Amino acid sequence: MTGFCPIMITEIVIVRHPVSVCVPVNHKVTLRVRAEGKGVLSYQWFSEDEKEVPGGTQADLIIRASKTQRYVCRVNDHFHNYLFSEWVKVKVLDVDKSGLPVDWQGEPHIAINPKPDTVQLGTKLSLRCAAFGIPTPHYQWYRNGQPLLDKNSDILQIDGVTAEHGGSYLCSISNVLEERWTEPVDVNIVQPEQPPLTGTVLRKTPFLMHSRKKSITIICAFFISFSLSATDKVALLIGNLNYSCHPGLMAPVMDVHELGNLLQQLGFRVVSLLDLTRQEMMAAIDKFIQLLDKGVYGLFYYAGHGYEHAGRNYLVAVDAPQPYQTKNCVCVQRVMNQMQERQTAMSVILLDTCRKWYNQGCIPSVIKPLRPNGNTVYGYATCEDAEAYEVQDGGKSTGIFTKYLNKHILQEAKVTHVLERVSEDVGKDPLVTGKQAVEIKHTMKEPRSLKDKVRTAGHTRELHLRDVCWRQANDLPRKKQLTFLCGVKVEVSFSALFSNVLVAFATIKTTPDQTQDCTVTLSSSPAMEDIVSSTGRSEDMDSLLLNETLNPDCTLRLCSLQKLKESVVLKVDLHYTHKDSNLRHTESQQVDIGKPLVASCKLYRENHTRDKKTNGATAQSMGNISHSKSQQHQNLAAPHRHFTRKAECAAKTPTTWSNEPEENDENELLDFQPSE
C-alpha cells in the first residue's frame, strides 16, 4: 500500500479575487488578491487608463481613491504561466461623508437618500440613492413593500409611468456585512397640468424645466400623500402581577387597562389578559398570531417580571418556579418571529419589564433568525442588564415606562418617534434617574404610525374571519332582567375590565310598595377570586376600574376566566323587608352566563405540537392563584415607593452551574419624593 502523496500544484489558481468598492474621495482602499501555484508567484496590478500601476507589485494594492477607476491583477510564476484576476471597480462618490464613522469597516453607509417626486402620466420617473460600502453594496428597490424586478442599481428609472407606479418607494442597500434601508419616499402620479388633489398637502419648491428652446423656472406642486394604512390592527396585552413564587406587582392592572383603552381609540382590536401561566401565555400568543395577516398592524405588550438571557428577552409567567429556567418563561424573540411569519405590515413589541442578565452560560432555546422583512419595532422599558420600575403609591400605581407611553401613544407620529418622546420623558423622571433608560430597536422602512387608518378594500374575507375569532374572546353576556316573586325587578348587566376579567352589575330597577330596604348580592359558581382588588390595593384604584355611570347596587368581578372549564352561574340574592310583617326575606335566582370572554378560547388546553417544537416543558398550571402564598411586599401602600419588575429568586446553592437567576436587591428599596 502506497503512502500519502501531497498534491502538486502545476498551474496558477486564484483563490480570492479582489472586490469592487464604493468609497468617499481620498479614502484609503486596499485591493487584495490571493493565488496559489508552483514556486514563488509575482503580481502586477493594472488600471484601465494606465498599463501598469506604479508600485503595484504585491498581492495587496493600497491606493488613495481620487476618482472612479477599474483595476485588475496579473499573477505570474517562474514557468511563464500567468492568470488575470477579475476586473473590479473602485467607485468614488464625491458627496458629503460627515456621517461616516471614524472606525468604518465597510458596512453600507447611506450617503444619498431618494427624494419624493410628483410625476406626470407618461413621463419618466427617476429616483436615486447611493451608499459607501466595501464590498460595493447591492441595491434592491421596493414599491409599497414589494421588490421591483430588475431594479438593482443606485438609480431607479421607469419610462412612461402609469397610475400604478405611484406609491411609497425605498431601497434596500446591502453587502456581506450588513443591510440598510433608505428613507421611504412618496411618488405621486398626476395628469398633465392637473391641479392639486383634495386631501393632499401642498409644498412649493423651485423646479427647473428644460426644453429644446430655453430653460425656465416654474413652481411645481409636490403632493405628499400620507397613504400608508393597515388592513386591520390587533393588540395583545398581558399583565402579570400575582406571582406564586416571586414578589407581587401592582401597576400591571392599571397599565394594561389604560393602554388597552388608548389602543381602542386608535382602532385596535384589543385582547387584554391578567395573570397568565406559561401555558396560558403561549396559548394566548397563538390565538393572537392567528389574528395577524398580511397588511395587519400587530402590537404585543407585556408588563410584569422579566429578564434577559443570551441576548433574548424572557417573560416570567405567574407560575414560574423558584428558581426558574428559560423553559418556564416565554421568549420575546420567538413572538416577533411568529408575527413576521404572518407578513404583518408592522410588528410592535412593547416590554415594561426588567432586562437583568441571568444564566449567561446556559444554552438558549433554538430560534431561527428573523427574515429582513422590516417594519419591526421593539420598545424596551429599560436598557440591557438593567431594571424597570413601577411606582406603588397605594392609589394609581403605574410602570414608569407605561406612564409616559400612555401620554404619547395617541399622537399622530411615526411609532419610533412616539417611543423617542417616551424615552425623553423617562430620562427626565427623577424617580429613575440613573436607573432606567428606554431602549428602542427597529427596522422601520416606512413612516408607519399607530394612528394609520384601517383600509379593508380587497381584504373583506380575511377581515370577517378575524372578526369572528376576535369576538370569541370579547363577546359579553347579554343583559338580564329578573323579576322576583315579591315584584322587585333587578337588572344584571356586564362589562369587561380585561378579556379575562368580567364585572357583573346588579341594579334594583323596580320596588313595589310592600317591600322596603331592598339590597342585592351576587356570587358565582364556580367561585372566582378577585385578583384585581387584593390586599394592599386601595379603594381609589378600585374606583378607577368600576363603571361609575351604571350606579349599580352590587358588583362582582370574575377573574381568571381563562381557567374556566365549565359555564359560570351567577346567583342573585335579593334581601328585603316586607311592610306588613316587618320581617326580613331573601329570594334567589340563578343566571347561566356560559363561558364569557376569553373563557370560550380554552387557553388551558396544552398545545403538545408547539411544546414539542420548542423543546420546553410547560410549567404546571397553578389553578386559581392564592394570594396567601404569594410573596407580596409588606408595605404595598407606602407612599411613592418604586419597585423593580425583576423576579426574585432563592439563595444560591454552592454549585457554580446552578440554573437559577442571580440574586437581586428587591428588598433593598429606597424611598423617593413624590414626582411633580
C-alpha positions as CSV (number, residue, x, y, z in Angstrom):
1,M,0.0,0.0,0.0
2,T,1.5,3.3,-1.0
3,G,2.0,6.2,1.5
4,F,0.4,9.6,1.4
5,C,1.5,11.8,-1.6
6,P,0.8,15.5,-1.5
7,I,-1.0,17.1,-4.4
8,M,1.3,19.1,-6.6
9,I,0.0,22.4,-8.0
10,T,1.1,22.7,-11.6
11,E,-0.9,25.8,-12.5
12,I,-1.9,29.1,-11.0
13,V,-5.2,29.2,-9.1
14,I,-6.7,32.4,-7.8
15,V,-8.4,31.5,-4.6
16,R,-9.6,35.0,-3.7
17,H,-10.4,37.7,-6.2
18,P,-10.4,41.4,-5.4
19,V,-13.8,43.0,-4.7
20,S,-15.3,46.2,-6.0
21,V,-15.8,49.0,-3.5
22,C,-17.6,52.3,-3.2
23,V,-15.8,55.0,-1.1
24,P,-15.6,58.7,-0.5
25,V,-13.0,60.9,-2.2
26,N,-9.4,60.3,-1.0
27,H,-10.4,57.2,1.1
28,K,-7.6,54.7,1.6
29,V,-8.5,51.4,-0.2
30,T,-6.8,48.0,-0.1
31,L,-7.5,45.7,-3.0
32,R,-6.4,42.1,-2.3
33,V,-5.8,39.0,-4.5
34,R,-4.8,35.6,-3.2
35,A,-3.4,32.9,-5.5
36,E,-1.7,29.5,-5.3
37,G,0.8,28.0,-7.7
38,K,4.2,26.2,-8.1
39,G,7.1,28.2,-6.7
40,V,7.1,31.9,-5.9
41,L,4.4,34.0,-7.5
42,S,4.7,37.6,-8.7
43,Y,2.0,40.2,-9.1
44,Q,1.3,43.2,-11.2
45,W,-1.7,45.5,-10.9
46,F,-3.2,47.4,-13.9
47,S,-5.7,50.2,-14.2
48,E,-8.0,50.8,-17.1
49,D,-6.2,54.1,-18.1
50,E,-2.6,53.0,-17.4
51,K,-0.6,50.0,-18.4
52,E,0.8,49.3,-15.0
53,V,0.0,50.8,-11.6
54,P,3.3,52.2,-10.2
55,G,4.4,50.1,-7.2
56,G,1.6,47.6,-7.7
57,T,3.7,44.5,-7.5
58,Q,2.3,42.9,-4.3
59,A,-0.8,40.8,-3.6
60,D,-2.3,43.8,-1.8
61,L,-2.7,47.1,-3.7
62,I,-3.1,50.1,-1.4
63,I,-4.3,53.3,-3.1
64,R,-5.8,56.6,-2.2
65,A,-9.0,56.7,-4.3
66,S,-9.3,60.1,-6.1
67,K,-11.6,59.1,-8.9
68,T,-13.6,56.1,-10.1
69,Q,-11.3,53.6,-11.7
70,R,-11.2,49.9,-12.7
71,Y,-8.3,47.6,-11.7
72,V,-7.1,44.1,-12.5
73,C,-4.2,42.0,-11.2
74,R,-1.9,39.6,-13.2
75,V,-0.4,36.7,-11.3
76,N,2.8,35.1,-12.8
77,D,5.0,32.1,-11.8
78,H,8.6,31.3,-12.9
79,F,7.4,28.9,-15.6
80,H,5.9,31.6,-17.8
81,N,2.4,30.9,-16.6
82,Y,0.1,33.8,-15.8
83,L,-3.5,34.4,-14.9
84,F,-5.6,37.6,-14.5
85,S,-8.0,38.3,-11.7
86,E,-11.5,39.6,-12.2
87,W,-11.8,43.3,-13.0
88,V,-13.0,45.4,-10.1
89,K,-14.3,48.9,-9.8
90,V,-13.2,51.4,-7.2
91,K,-16.2,53.8,-7.3
92,V,-15.6,57.2,-5.8
93,L,-18.6,59.3,-4.6
94,D,-17.9,63.0,-4.3
95,V,-20.6,63.6,-1.7
96,D,-20.9,64.6,2.0
97,K,-19.2,61.9,4.2
98,S,-19.6,63.7,7.5
99,G,-21.7,60.9,9.0
100,L,-19.2,58.2,8.1
101,P,-17.9,56.6,11.3
102,V,-14.2,57.0,12.1
103,D,-13.8,53.2,12.5
104,W,-15.9,52.4,9.5
105,Q,-15.4,48.7,8.5
106,G,-17.2,48.7,5.1
107,E,-20.8,48.2,6.1
108,P,-23.2,50.1,3.8
109,H,-23.4,53.8,4.8
110,I,-26.2,55.7,3.0
111,A,-24.8,58.9,1.6
112,I,-27.8,59.9,-0.6
113,N,-31.5,59.1,0.1
114,P,-34.1,59.3,-2.6
115,K,-36.4,62.3,-2.7
116,P,-40.2,62.4,-3.1
117,D,-41.4,63.3,-6.5
118,T,-44.6,64.1,-8.4
119,V,-44.5,62.8,-12.0
120,Q,-47.0,63.3,-14.8
121,L,-48.5,60.4,-16.6
122,G,-46.4,59.1,-19.5
123,T,-43.2,60.8,-18.4
124,K,-40.1,59.3,-16.8
125,L,-39.7,58.6,-13.1
126,S,-36.1,58.8,-11.7
127,L,-35.1,58.1,-8.1
128,R,-31.5,58.0,-6.9
129,C,-29.8,56.8,-3.7
130,A,-26.2,56.0,-3.0
131,A,-24.1,54.3,-0.3
132,F,-20.5,53.7,0.6
133,G,-19.6,50.1,1.1
134,I,-16.7,47.6,1.0
135,P,-17.6,45.5,-0.9
136,T,-19.8,47.7,-3.2
137,P,-23.4,47.4,-1.9
138,H,-26.2,45.7,-3.8
139,Y,-29.3,47.7,-4.4
140,Q,-32.9,46.4,-4.5
141,W,-35.8,48.9,-5.0
142,Y,-39.2,48.4,-3.5
143,R,-42.6,49.9,-4.2
144,N,-45.3,49.6,-1.5
145,G,-43.3,47.0,0.2
146,Q,-42.9,44.8,-2.9
147,P,-39.5,44.2,-4.6
148,L,-39.2,45.6,-8.1
149,L,-37.9,43.1,-10.7
150,D,-34.5,44.0,-12.2
151,K,-34.3,47.3,-10.3
152,N,-30.9,46.7,-8.8
153,S,-28.9,49.9,-9.3
154,D,-28.5,53.1,-7.4
155,I,-30.7,54.8,-9.9
156,L,-34.3,53.7,-10.4
157,Q,-35.8,54.7,-13.8
158,I,-39.2,54.0,-15.1
159,D,-40.2,55.3,-18.6
160,G,-43.8,56.1,-19.4
161,V,-45.2,55.9,-15.9
162,T,-48.8,54.9,-15.3
163,A,-51.1,55.4,-12.3
164,E,-49.9,52.0,-10.8
165,H,-46.4,53.4,-10.5
166,G,-47.5,55.8,-7.7
167,G,-46.8,54.8,-4.1
168,S,-44.1,54.6,-1.5
169,Y,-40.6,53.8,-2.7
170,L,-37.5,52.8,-0.8
171,C,-34.3,50.8,-1.4
172,S,-32.5,48.0,0.4
173,I,-28.8,48.5,0.3
174,S,-26.7,45.6,1.5
175,N,-23.3,43.8,1.3
176,V,-21.9,40.8,3.1
177,L,-21.6,42.8,6.3
178,E,-25.0,44.4,6.7
179,E,-28.3,45.6,5.2
180,R,-29.6,49.1,5.4
181,W,-32.8,50.8,4.2
182,T,-33.3,54.2,2.7
183,E,-36.0,56.5,4.0
184,P,-39.3,55.8,2.2
185,V,-40.5,58.5,-0.2
186,D,-43.8,59.1,-1.9
187,V,-44.2,59.2,-5.7
188,N,-47.5,60.7,-6.9
189,I,-48.6,60.3,-10.5
190,V,-50.8,63.2,-11.8
191,Q,-52.5,64.1,-15.0
192,P,-50.6,66.7,-17.1
193,E,-51.3,70.2,-15.7
194,Q,-53.7,68.8,-13.2
195,P,-54.4,70.9,-10.1
196,P,-53.7,69.5,-6.6
197,L,-55.9,66.7,-5.3
198,T,-58.2,67.3,-2.4
199,G,-56.8,66.0,0.9
200,T,-53.1,66.3,0.0
201,V,-50.5,68.5,1.5
202,L,-49.1,71.1,-0.9
203,R,-45.4,72.1,-0.7
204,K,-44.0,74.6,-3.2
205,T,-40.4,74.2,-4.3
206,P,-38.4,75.6,-7.2
207,F,-38.2,73.1,-10.1
208,L,-36.1,73.6,-13.3
209,M,-37.8,72.5,-16.5
210,H,-35.7,72.2,-19.7
211,S,-37.0,72.4,-23.2
212,R,-35.2,72.5,-26.6
213,K,-35.6,76.3,-26.9
214,K,-34.9,77.6,-23.4
215,S,-34.9,76.8,-19.6
216,I,-37.5,78.4,-17.4
217,T,-38.0,78.2,-13.7
218,I,-41.5,77.3,-12.6
219,I,-43.2,76.4,-9.3
220,C,-44.0,72.7,-9.1
221,A,-46.5,71.4,-6.7
222,F,-45.3,68.4,-4.8
223,F,-48.1,66.2,-3.4
224,I,-47.1,64.4,-0.2
225,S,-49.7,61.8,0.2
226,F,-49.9,60.1,3.6
227,S,-51.4,56.9,2.2
228,L,-49.9,54.3,4.5
229,S,-52.6,52.2,6.1
230,A,-53.3,48.8,7.7
231,T,-55.8,46.1,6.7
232,D,-56.5,45.7,10.4
233,K,-54.9,46.5,13.8
234,V,-54.7,43.9,16.5
235,A,-53.1,44.1,20.0
236,L,-52.4,41.5,22.7
237,L,-51.7,43.0,26.2
238,I,-50.6,40.8,29.1
239,G,-50.0,41.9,32.7
240,N,-48.7,39.6,35.3
241,L,-48.8,40.7,38.9
242,N,-49.8,37.9,41.3
243,Y,-46.8,35.5,41.2
244,S,-46.9,32.3,43.1
245,C,-43.1,32.2,43.9
246,H,-42.0,35.8,43.2
247,P,-42.8,39.3,44.6
248,G,-46.2,40.6,43.5
249,L,-46.6,43.7,41.4
250,M,-49.4,46.3,41.4
251,A,-49.0,48.5,38.3
252,P,-49.8,46.0,35.6
253,V,-53.5,46.3,36.4
254,M,-53.7,50.0,35.6
255,D,-51.0,49.8,32.9
256,V,-52.9,47.2,30.8
257,H,-56.3,48.7,31.5
258,E,-55.3,52.3,30.4
259,L,-53.2,51.2,27.4
260,G,-56.0,48.9,26.2
261,N,-58.4,51.9,26.2
262,L,-56.0,54.1,24.3
263,L,-55.3,51.4,21.7
264,Q,-59.0,51.0,21.2
265,Q,-59.2,54.7,20.5
266,L,-56.5,54.1,17.8
267,G,-58.7,51.5,16.2
268,F,-57.0,48.4,17.5
269,R,-58.8,45.2,18.3
270,V,-57.5,44.6,21.9
271,V,-57.3,41.4,23.9
272,S,-56.0,42.2,27.4
273,L,-55.2,39.5,30.0
274,L,-54.0,39.4,33.6
275,D,-52.1,36.8,35.5
276,L,-51.3,34.0,33.0
277,T,-49.4,30.8,33.5
278,R,-46.8,29.9,30.9
279,Q,-49.2,27.5,29.2
280,E,-51.9,30.2,29.1
281,M,-49.4,32.8,27.8
282,M,-48.3,30.5,25.0
283,A,-51.9,29.7,24.1
284,A,-52.9,33.4,24.2
285,I,-50.0,34.3,21.9
286,D,-51.0,31.5,19.5
287,K,-54.5,33.0,19.3
288,F,-53.1,36.4,18.8
289,I,-50.8,35.2,15.9
290,Q,-53.9,33.7,14.2
291,L,-55.5,37.2,14.2
292,L,-52.5,38.6,12.2
293,D,-52.3,38.6,8.4
294,K,-50.7,40.4,5.5
295,G,-51.1,44.1,5.9
296,V,-52.2,43.9,9.6
297,Y,-50.6,46.0,12.4
298,G,-49.7,43.7,15.3
299,L,-48.9,45.0,18.7
300,F,-47.8,42.9,21.7
301,Y,-47.4,44.5,25.2
302,Y,-46.2,42.9,28.4
303,A,-46.0,44.2,31.9
304,G,-44.5,42.1,34.7
305,H,-41.4,40.3,35.7
306,G,-38.8,39.5,33.1
307,Y,-35.1,39.1,32.4
308,E,-32.6,38.8,29.6
309,H,-30.5,35.7,28.7
310,A,-28.0,35.3,25.8
311,G,-29.4,38.4,24.0
312,R,-33.0,37.2,24.3
313,N,-35.8,38.5,26.4
314,Y,-37.9,36.3,28.6
315,L,-41.3,37.0,30.2
316,V,-41.9,35.3,33.6
317,A,-45.2,33.6,33.9
318,V,-47.1,33.7,37.2
319,D,-46.5,30.0,37.8
320,A,-42.7,30.2,37.2
321,P,-41.0,28.2,39.9
322,Q,-38.1,29.4,42.1
323,P,-35.6,29.2,40.7
324,Y,-36.9,29.3,37.1
325,Q,-35.3,28.4,33.7
326,T,-36.0,29.6,30.2
327,K,-38.4,26.7,29.7
328,N,-40.6,28.2,32.4
329,C,-40.8,31.6,30.6
330,V,-41.8,33.0,27.2
331,C,-39.2,34.1,24.7
332,V,-40.0,37.5,23.2
333,Q,-37.9,37.0,20.0
334,R,-40.0,33.9,19.3
335,V,-43.1,36.0,19.4
336,M,-41.6,38.5,17.0
337,N,-40.6,35.7,14.7
338,Q,-44.2,34.4,14.6
339,M,-45.5,37.9,14.0
340,Q,-43.2,38.3,11.0
341,E,-44.2,35.0,9.6
342,R,-47.7,36.3,9.2
343,Q,-46.4,39.1,6.9
344,T,-47.7,41.9,9.0
345,A,-47.3,45.5,7.7
346,M,-45.9,46.5,11.1
347,S,-45.0,44.4,14.2
348,V,-44.6,46.2,17.5
349,I,-43.4,44.7,20.8
350,L,-43.5,46.9,24.0
351,L,-42.0,45.5,27.1
352,D,-42.4,47.1,30.6
353,T,-40.1,44.6,32.3
354,C,-36.6,44.1,33.6
355,R,-33.7,43.0,31.4
356,K,-31.2,41.8,34.0
357,W,-28.8,39.2,32.7
358,Y,-29.3,35.8,34.1
359,N,-27.6,32.4,33.4
360,Q,-25.4,33.6,30.5
361,G,-23.6,30.3,30.4
362,C,-26.7,28.3,29.6
363,I,-27.7,27.3,26.1
364,P,-30.8,29.1,25.0
365,S,-33.6,27.5,23.0
366,V,-33.1,27.4,19.3
367,I,-34.9,30.2,17.4
368,K,-34.4,30.7,13.7
369,P,-33.3,34.2,12.7
370,L,-35.7,36.8,11.6
371,R,-36.0,37.5,7.9
372,P,-35.3,41.1,6.8
373,N,-38.9,41.9,6.3
374,G,-38.6,45.3,8.0
375,N,-41.2,47.4,9.9
376,T,-40.5,45.7,13.3
377,V,-40.2,47.7,16.5
378,Y,-39.0,46.8,20.0
379,G,-39.7,49.3,22.7
380,Y,-37.9,48.3,25.9
381,A,-38.7,50.0,29.2
382,T,-35.1,49.8,30.1
383,C,-31.7,49.0,28.6
384,E,-29.7,45.8,28.8
385,D,-28.8,44.4,32.2
386,A,-31.0,47.0,33.9
387,E,-34.2,47.0,35.8
388,A,-37.6,48.6,35.0
389,Y,-39.6,50.2,37.8
390,E,-43.1,50.9,38.9
391,V,-44.4,53.4,41.3
392,Q,-46.6,52.0,44.1
393,D,-48.3,54.8,46.0
394,G,-51.3,52.9,47.3
395,G,-53.5,54.5,44.7
396,K,-52.9,54.7,41.0
397,S,-49.8,52.6,40.7
398,T,-48.1,52.7,37.3
399,G,-45.0,51.5,35.5
400,I,-42.7,54.4,34.7
401,F,-42.3,53.4,31.0
402,T,-46.1,52.8,30.5
403,K,-46.9,56.1,32.3
404,Y,-45.2,58.0,29.5
405,L,-46.2,55.6,26.8
406,N,-49.8,56.3,27.5
407,K,-49.0,60.0,27.5
408,H,-47.7,60.0,23.9
409,I,-49.3,57.0,22.2
410,L,-52.3,58.9,20.7
411,Q,-50.0,61.3,18.9
412,E,-50.0,61.3,15.1
413,A,-46.4,60.4,14.6
414,K,-44.2,57.6,13.4
415,V,-44.2,54.9,16.0
416,T,-40.5,55.2,16.6
417,H,-40.8,59.0,17.1
418,V,-43.5,58.3,19.7
419,L,-41.1,56.0,21.6
420,E,-38.4,58.6,21.4
421,R,-40.6,61.0,23.2
422,V,-41.3,58.4,25.8
423,S,-37.6,57.8,26.2
424,E,-37.0,61.5,26.7
425,D,-39.7,61.8,29.4
426,V,-38.4,58.7,31.3
427,G,-34.9,60.2,31.2
428,K,-36.2,63.3,32.9
429,D,-38.1,61.4,35.6
430,P,-36.3,62.0,38.9
431,L,-37.5,58.7,40.3
432,V,-35.4,56.6,37.9
433,T,-32.6,58.9,37.0
434,G,-29.5,56.7,36.5
435,K,-31.5,53.5,37.0
436,Q,-33.8,53.2,34.0
437,A,-33.4,54.3,30.3
438,V,-35.7,53.3,27.5
439,E,-34.1,51.4,24.5
440,I,-35.6,51.3,21.1
441,K,-34.7,48.9,18.3
442,H,-36.4,48.8,15.0
443,T,-36.2,48.0,11.3
444,M,-38.8,50.6,10.1
445,K,-38.6,51.1,6.4
446,E,-41.8,53.2,6.1
447,P,-43.1,56.0,8.3
448,R,-45.9,54.0,9.8
449,S,-47.9,55.2,12.8
450,L,-50.2,53.6,15.3
451,K,-52.8,56.1,14.1
452,D,-52.8,55.0,10.5
453,K,-56.2,54.3,9.2
454,V,-57.6,50.8,8.5
455,R,-58.5,50.2,4.9
456,T,-60.1,46.8,4.2
457,A,-60.6,47.1,0.4
458,G,-59.7,43.7,-1.1
459,H,-59.4,42.1,2.4
460,T,-63.0,41.7,3.4
461,R,-62.9,37.9,3.7
462,E,-59.8,37.9,5.9
463,L,-61.3,40.7,8.0
464,H,-64.5,38.7,8.5
465,L,-62.5,35.7,9.7
466,R,-60.5,37.8,12.1
467,D,-63.7,39.4,13.3
468,V,-65.2,36.0,14.2
469,C,-62.0,34.9,16.0
470,W,-61.7,38.2,17.9
471,R,-65.3,38.3,19.0
472,Q,-64.9,34.9,20.6
473,A,-62.6,36.5,23.2
474,N,-64.6,39.7,23.6
475,D,-68.3,38.9,23.5
476,L,-70.1,39.9,26.7
477,P,-73.1,38.1,28.2
478,R,-76.4,39.8,27.4
479,K,-78.1,42.0,29.9
480,K,-80.7,40.1,32.1
481,Q,-84.0,41.3,33.6
482,L,-85.0,39.4,36.7
483,T,-88.5,39.6,38.3
484,F,-88.7,38.2,41.9
485,L,-91.8,36.8,43.5
486,C,-92.2,39.9,45.7
487,G,-92.4,42.0,42.5
488,V,-88.9,43.6,42.7
489,K,-87.1,43.8,39.3
490,V,-83.4,43.5,39.2
491,E,-81.2,44.2,36.1
492,V,-78.0,42.2,35.7
493,S,-75.5,43.7,33.2
494,F,-71.9,43.1,32.3
495,S,-68.7,44.9,31.5
496,A,-65.2,43.7,30.6
497,L,-62.3,45.2,32.5
498,F,-60.0,42.8,30.7
499,S,-60.6,39.9,28.3
500,N,-60.3,37.6,31.3
501,V,-61.9,39.8,33.9
502,L,-65.7,40.3,33.8
503,V,-67.6,42.6,36.0
504,A,-71.3,41.8,36.8
505,F,-73.5,44.6,38.0
506,A,-76.8,44.1,39.7
507,T,-79.2,47.1,39.8
508,I,-82.6,47.2,41.5
509,K,-84.9,48.8,38.9
510,T,-88.4,48.5,40.4
511,T,-89.5,48.2,44.1
512,P,-93.2,47.5,44.9
513,D,-94.9,49.4,47.8
514,Q,-95.0,46.3,50.1
515,T,-91.2,46.0,50.1
516,Q,-88.6,48.2,51.6
517,D,-84.8,48.2,52.5
518,C,-84.0,46.2,49.4
519,T,-80.4,45.0,48.8
520,V,-78.9,42.6,46.3
521,T,-75.8,40.5,46.4
522,L,-74.0,38.5,43.7
523,S,-72.0,35.3,43.9
524,S,-70.7,32.8,41.3
525,S,-70.3,29.1,40.8
526,P,-67.6,28.2,40.4
527,A,-66.3,30.8,42.9
528,M,-63.6,33.1,41.4
529,E,-61.1,35.1,43.4
530,D,-61.0,38.9,42.7
531,I,-57.3,39.3,41.9
532,V,-57.8,43.0,40.9
533,S,-58.6,44.2,44.4
534,S,-56.4,42.0,46.5
535,T,-54.9,43.1,49.8
536,G,-52.8,46.3,49.6
537,R,-54.7,47.9,46.7
538,S,-56.7,50.9,47.8
539,E,-60.3,51.8,47.2
540,D,-59.1,54.7,44.9
541,M,-57.7,52.1,42.5
542,D,-60.9,50.1,42.6
543,S,-63.0,53.2,41.8
544,L,-60.9,53.8,38.7
545,L,-61.8,50.3,37.4
546,L,-65.5,50.5,38.0
547,N,-68.0,51.9,35.6
548,E,-69.5,54.5,37.8
549,T,-72.1,55.7,35.3
550,L,-74.1,52.5,35.9
551,N,-74.5,53.3,39.6
552,P,-75.1,49.6,40.5
553,D,-76.4,48.3,43.8
554,C,-73.9,45.4,43.7
555,T,-70.8,44.4,41.7
556,L,-69.0,41.2,41.3
557,R,-65.7,40.7,39.5
558,L,-65.0,37.4,37.9
559,C,-61.3,37.0,37.3
560,S,-59.0,34.4,35.6
561,L,-61.7,33.4,33.1
562,Q,-59.1,31.6,31.0
563,K,-59.1,28.8,33.6
564,L,-62.9,28.1,33.2
565,K,-63.7,24.6,32.1
566,E,-67.5,25.0,32.8
567,S,-70.2,27.6,32.5
568,V,-70.4,30.3,35.1
569,V,-73.7,30.5,37.0
570,L,-74.5,33.7,38.9
571,K,-76.6,33.6,42.0
572,V,-78.6,36.8,42.6
573,D,-79.8,37.1,46.2
574,L,-82.5,39.7,46.9
575,H,-82.9,40.8,50.5
576,Y,-85.9,42.9,51.6
577,T,-88.3,43.7,54.4
578,H,-92.0,43.1,54.0
579,K,-94.0,46.1,55.2
580,D,-96.9,44.1,56.6
581,S,-95.0,41.6,58.6
582,N,-91.9,43.7,59.1
583,L,-89.9,40.5,58.6
584,R,-86.6,40.2,56.6
585,H,-86.9,37.9,53.5
586,T,-84.5,36.6,50.9
587,E,-85.2,35.4,47.4
588,S,-82.7,34.0,45.0
589,Q,-82.4,33.4,41.2
590,Q,-79.7,32.0,39.1
591,V,-78.3,33.2,35.7
592,D,-76.2,31.0,33.5
593,I,-73.9,33.2,31.5
594,G,-71.9,30.4,29.8
595,K,-68.2,30.8,29.2
596,P,-67.8,34.6,28.8
597,L,-65.0,36.5,27.1
598,V,-61.7,34.6,26.8
599,A,-63.1,31.5,28.6
600,S,-64.5,30.3,25.3
601,C,-61.0,30.2,23.8
602,K,-59.9,27.3,26.2
603,L,-56.4,28.7,26.9
604,Y,-56.0,26.0,29.5
605,R,-55.6,23.4,26.7
606,E,-52.0,22.4,26.2
607,N,-50.6,22.5,22.7
608,H,-48.5,19.4,22.5
609,T,-47.3,20.1,19.0
610,R,-46.0,23.6,19.9
611,D,-44.2,22.4,23.1
612,K,-42.6,19.6,21.2
613,K,-41.2,22.1,18.7
614,T,-39.8,24.4,21.4
615,N,-38.3,21.6,23.5
616,G,-39.6,23.4,26.5
617,A,-41.6,21.6,29.2
618,T,-44.7,23.5,30.0
619,A,-44.9,24.5,33.7
620,Q,-47.8,23.1,35.6
621,S,-50.8,25.4,35.9
622,M,-51.3,26.8,39.4
623,G,-55.1,26.9,39.1
624,N,-56.7,29.8,40.9
625,I,-53.9,31.9,42.4
626,S,-53.8,32.2,46.2
627,H,-52.6,35.5,47.5
628,S,-51.7,34.0,50.8
629,K,-49.0,32.1,49.1
630,S,-47.7,35.0,47.0
631,Q,-44.6,36.8,48.3
632,Q,-46.2,40.2,48.4
633,H,-44.3,43.2,49.7
634,Q,-45.1,44.0,53.3
635,N,-45.6,47.8,52.7
636,L,-47.5,48.0,49.4
637,A,-49.4,51.1,50.4
638,A,-46.4,53.1,51.3
639,P,-46.4,56.5,49.5
640,H,-44.4,56.7,46.3
641,R,-42.2,53.7,46.6
642,H,-40.7,52.3,43.4
643,F,-40.3,48.6,42.8
644,T,-38.3,46.7,40.2
645,R,-40.0,44.3,37.8
646,K,-37.3,41.6,38.3
647,A,-38.3,38.2,39.6
648,E,-36.7,37.4,42.9
649,C,-35.0,34.0,43.5
650,A,-34.0,32.0,46.5
651,A,-30.5,32.0,47.9
652,K,-27.9,30.4,45.6
653,T,-26.7,26.9,46.1
654,P,-22.9,26.4,46.4
655,T,-22.6,24.8,42.9
656,T,-21.2,27.0,40.2
657,W,-23.5,25.6,37.5
658,S,-26.8,26.4,39.1
659,N,-29.6,27.3,36.7
660,E,-31.2,29.8,39.0
661,P,-31.0,33.5,38.3
662,E,-28.6,35.6,40.3
663,E,-29.9,37.2,43.4
664,N,-31.3,40.7,43.1
665,D,-31.8,43.5,45.5
666,E,-35.5,43.8,45.5
667,N,-35.6,44.1,49.3
668,E,-33.2,47.0,49.3
669,L,-35.9,49.5,48.4
670,L,-35.4,53.2,48.5
671,D,-37.9,55.9,49.3
672,F,-38.3,58.7,46.8
673,Q,-40.0,62.0,47.0
674,P,-43.3,62.4,45.0
675,S,-42.8,63.5,41.5
676,E,-44.4,66.7,40.3
